Every structure is written in structure tokens, then in C-alpha cells.
Amino acid sequence: MKFYTALVGSYPKPVKIAKVISRLKSGKIEKSKAYEELMKFEKRILEEVKEYELDYTTDGMVGWDDIADLTTSFLEGVEKDALERFFDNNFYYRKIVINQKLGYKSQNDYVQYFKQVKEISKDLKSKIKIVILGPLTFLQLAENNYYDDVGNIIDDYAKSTNSLLRDLIDYYDVVEVHEPSLFQKGIKGALLQSSQQVYEKLFNGINKEKHVLTYFDIRFDRIQYLLNLPADYFGFDVTEQNKTKLGRLYGYMKDMNVYLGVIDSRNTKMDKISTIRRIIEKVHEKGAKSLIIGNSSFNDFIPEIVVRRKLKLLQKTKRLVANV
């Protein structure tokens, strides 16, 4: 079994960086000056990625308040509204409001920012992932004031995001899709049944490695909808709240490429290497082709110093199981 480690989603922003982003959004600092400061922090993250020998990494989503903010940066037909809780967490995002037909902004900040990240990561051995919001989760995080049929929302979203992926095709190695809503209440059966076709539109013409990640819950009555998606890796949150579901989840491991969120992104308590190692050994025993381990969700829930300790834990685990 092949074995890798990864940083998923975001990296915590120090107050200084958060202030730079705030000043940029309010027009109090020039974009070039703001990007200069943000790239300094990006370099620091990439140095840590190298130090901790991570095989996969994102850009830490440093330039964005959250994944909804990132998403609105490249979409037409949307605006940001009041703060909303991100699922059942003490973390908030600005609700996406759909007022017009969704489309792709041909000139957008995400493309400009990500190209600069790629430039400073040229010597990095780790694979660089582009982070996007899954179509079902986009639907749950958005307020619809335009469409009569919600199926058309996820369809147009998939096509618009595909344009982003095509624009940046030479600047990333992996597409990382965050789709926690697949296992959440509020998504109707018809949308789940159409998800495979929607993802085919999302990934159309994108010949890159693709990871679809779920977290916060695991629902076995919906797991096949996930496994039917045209992806290379399927991700599950196996931290404390889902430990009791591990036994059943192992039954799906044979011949699978799987991502397991073994590092709890919502808890400052340090995870146990012994527990992580047992999970890895069990996945190997059950016949998985390949396993990536990393954080369970976004790292905005815990302090930066704790995240660094947890990344160090991944490195120690990787060295312990090098012969798996």
C-alpha cells in the first residue's frame, strides 16, 4: 500500500495577516503590497510543508477569509451577506447570495493569487492542491434568489468552477474538493442521484489527480454516492466523533485510494500516534491501494502553534510506518 501525508484546506492566519486581508478588501492597501506580505507568509507555510515532509499541500487559503470567500472571488452572479455558522462549528463564513445566473469571472483574484503561489513553490517536492467547494456544499452555503430549479444551481456552479480549473491547469497538481454536505441533512435524493453527472461537468477536461473530501459525519446510506464520483481519492473524517464508524468503513477499503482525516482540526488536544498507526495498519490489512492521512477539515478552528505540532505528528507517524 502506498502511503502519504497531507495538509488539507486552510492554515491558521496570524492577526497580522488577517489585518492585511481586511485592509486589502477595504481598499486601504494596494494589491501588490498586500500580495507581497501574503506571499511572505505563504513561503513560511511552504517551508513548514518541506520541514514536515508532507507529500501534498494546499496554499493554506491564506488570501481568503474562508472557502465561501474564495468561491465568490471567481464567480459572477453572487455577493456576500451576513455571517453564518459553518455547519456545527464555532467558525463563521459570509453567506453566498445568488442574485443572477452563475458564471465565471474571466478576470479574478483567485487566478492571480494562485499563480504567485505556484511561482514561490517551484522547488517544493510536495504536490500542490487547488481548493474548491463541492457543488452540493455550495448549494447549502448559498441563499438562492434567482433559480427556480436548484439542480440548475449546481450545474452552473460546476461549469463555472470547471472554467477556473482550466484557467489554472498548469499551476496545480491536484484538485481538492470539499464536499461535507454529501453526508449532511438537507440534500435531497434527486440531487445525490445527479451528483455523478454534475462532477463529470466539474472535472470535464481536467486530467489531474482529484480528491473529494467529506468531514464532520459519515453516512453509510450515502457512501455509494461518494464512491461513484469520478475522483481518484475519497476522503473521510475519522476523528473522535466518527471513531465508532471506523469498523464499518474498513469494509470499503479494498482496492480504494482513500484519504483519512486522522488529525482533529477542531480540537487542540494532540492526537495519538498509536491510534493513527492502528488505523493505517487496518487500512493496509483491508487491501487499500493507497492511503493519504492528514487533518480532518479546515485548520481555522485551532491556533497556528497547535497546527504545527499536529503536522509534526504526521511526520513522526510517516517515519514510523515507512515500511507499510
N, C-alpha and C positions, 0 to 999 in steps of 0.2 A: 504493500500500500504506500502510495506517495503521501508525503506529509509536509504541510506548510503552515506558516503563521501570517497573520494579517492585522492591519488596522482598518476598521470599518467606520464609515461615516465621518463624524466630526472629531475635532481635537479641541479641548477647552481653550477659550481665549482669555488671556490676561486682561486686566482692566485697561491697560494702555492700548491694546489692540482694539478692544471694544469701542474705545473713545475715537480711535482713528476711523472706524467704520461709521460711527454715528456722525462724525464731522463730515465724512465723505457724502453721506446720504442727505445731509442738510446743506451741502454746498459750501461748507466753511473751510474746505481744504481742496486743493487741486487734485484731480485723479492721479496724475503722475507722481505727486508727492505721497499720496496715500498708498499707492501701489508699492512705492519704494519701501515704506515702513512695513507693509504687509508681507512683502517678499523676504524681508529680513527674518520675520517670524517663520515664514514657510521654510526657509533654509534651516532654521533651528529644528523644526519638526523633522525635516528630511535627514538631518544629522542624527537625530534620535532613532529614526527608522533604520538607518545604517548601523548605528551602535547596537540596536537590539535585534539585528539580523532578520527583520521582517521580510517575508517574501512578496507580500502585497501591501500597498498603502494607497490611501486617498490623498488629496491635498489638504485634508483636515477641515475642508469647508471654511477656511479662515476668512474669506471675503464676504461671508453671508451670515446673517443673524441665525438662520435655521434653514431647513430644507425647503420650506414654503417660500422663504425669501429668495433662495437660489432659483426656485422654479419660476417665480414671477419675473425674474430678470431676463428670461429669454422667451416669454410668452406674450402674445398680443391678446387683447380681449379680457384681461384680468386687472384687478387692482387689489391692494392690501387693505384690510379693515381692522376691526378690533382684535384684541388679544384673546386667544382661545387656548385651553389646556390641550397639550399634545397627548391624546389618549389619557390613561390614568396615571399621569406623572406631574410632578411639581416643576414643569417646564412648559413654557408658553410660546406660541407662534402667532403671527398675524394672519387671520383667516383670509383665504383667497376668495375673492368675489368675482364671479364670471358675469360680465355685463354685455359681452359681444361674442361673436364666433371666435373660437380659439384659433390662434395661428402662431407662426414662428417669426420672431423679430430677427430679420437678417443681420441687423447691426445690434449686438447686445453685449453686455458687460461680461457675461459668463465666458464667452469665447475669448475675449481679450484677456481676461484674468487667467484662464486655464492655459493659454499659450505661454504666458510668462512663467507659470509654474513648471511647465514642461521644459522650458529653457534652463531653469536653475536645477533641474533634476536629471540632466543628461547623463551624468556619471553614476547615477543610482542603479544598483542591480535589481532592486525591487520593481515589480510590475506596478505601474501607475493606473489607478482606477478612477473613472469618471462617475460621480454620484448623481443618480436621478431618482425621482419619486415615481413609484409604481402607479399605473393608471387607476387601479381600484382605490389606492390610498389618496391619490389626488382628488378623486371624486368625494371621498369622505372629509377631506380637509377644506373643500371648497363650498361656497354658497352659490347656487345656480339661479341667476336672474335672467337667463336668456334661452336656454334649450328646453324644448318640450319633451325630448326623449333623452334620458340620462345615458343611454347607450351611445348616443352621438357625442356626448362629452368625452368619454374615454377613448372613442375612436379618433376624434380630432386631437385630443391630447397626445395619443400615441403617434400620430402622423407628425405633429409639431415637434415632439421630442426626437423623433427619428431624424428630422432635419438638423437638430443640434448635434446628434451623434455623427451625422455625415459631415457636418462642418468641421468637427474636431477629430475626424477619423485618424489623422496622422499624429495625434497628440496624446493618445491614451492607449493602454494595453488591454484594459478590461472595463466592461460596463457593470457597475454595481447598482442594482435596482432595489429600492427599499419598498417592500410591499406588506407591511404588517396587517393591513386591512383584510387581506385574504383570509385571515383567521379571526377577524373581529365581527361583532354583530353589525347589522345594518346593510350588509351587502347581499342583495337578492340572488336567488339561484340562477336566474337568467343571465346575470352579469358574470357569475362564476363560470357558467357554461360557455360564455363567449370569450372568456379570458385568453384562451389559447390563440384565437384568431386576432385578438387585439394585440397580443405580444408579437405575433408574426408581423404585424404592421409596425410595431415599435422597433423591432430588430431587422426590418427589411433592408438587405444590402449591407448589414453590419457584420463583417467577418472578423469579429473579435470575441475573446472569451467573455462569457456572460454569467453573472451571479445574480440570482434573485433571492433576496433575504426577507425572512419573516422574523418577528420577535414579539415579546410580551405574552404570547399564547401559542399553543399548538392544538389544532383541532383535527382529529383523525377523520372526521366525516368530510373534511375538505382537502385533505392532504393530496389526494389524487389530482385535484385541480392544479396544485402547485407543480407536481411531478410531470404533468402533461405540458407544461410551458416549455418553449424552445430555448432552454438555458443549459449551461454547462455545469453549474453548481447550484445546489438548492440549500438555503440557509435556515437554520433553526436556532432559537434561543433555548439553551439547556441550562440556564442558571436556576437559582433556588426555586422559583415558583413553578418551574417545569420539570424538576428532578423526578417527580413521580411518573412522568410520562416517558422517561427515557427507555424503560424496558420495552414498551410497545414500539417506540421509534426505531430501536435497533432492528426490528423486523423488516424495515425498509432499506437497510444499508447495503444489501448485496448488489455489487456492481455499480454502486452510486458514487458520484462525485459530490461530496457534501461539505457544507460549511457549518460549523457548530460554534455558537456564541457561548464559550465556556467562561469568559471573563465578564463578571457582572458590571454593566455600565451604570447601574442605578444604585450601587451600594459601595460605600467606602471601605467596607470590610474586605480584607485580602482573601482572594480565592486560594484554595488548597491545591498544591501541585499533585498531591496523592490522588485527589478526586479527579482532576483533569487527566492524569495518567491512566486511571482506570477506564475513563470514558474512551480515551484513544485506543487502549488495548481491546476494549469491547467492540468498537467500530471496526478495527482490524480483523478481529475474530469473526465478525459477521460478514466479512467479504467486501467491504467498500473498496472501490478503485483508488480513491484519493480523498484526503481529508485536509481541510483548512480549519484552523482554530483562531479565535480572536475575541474581540469584545462583542457583547450581545446586541448593542444598539448604539445610538449616539452617545458620545462621551461628555455632553453638556451637563449631565446630571451630577457629575463629581468633579472635585478640584484637579487641576493640572498635575500637582505633585503625586496624587493617587494614581492618575492615569499612567504616569511614568513608571511607578512601581509595578503596576499591572502589566505594562509592556515588558518590563524586565522579567516578570514572572513567565511570560510567554517564551522569552529567550531561554530561561532555565529549563522550562518544560521541553522545548525543542531539542536541547542538548541531551536531556535525559532519555528521550525516545528516538534518538537519531538512527537507531538500528531497526526501527519498526518496518 
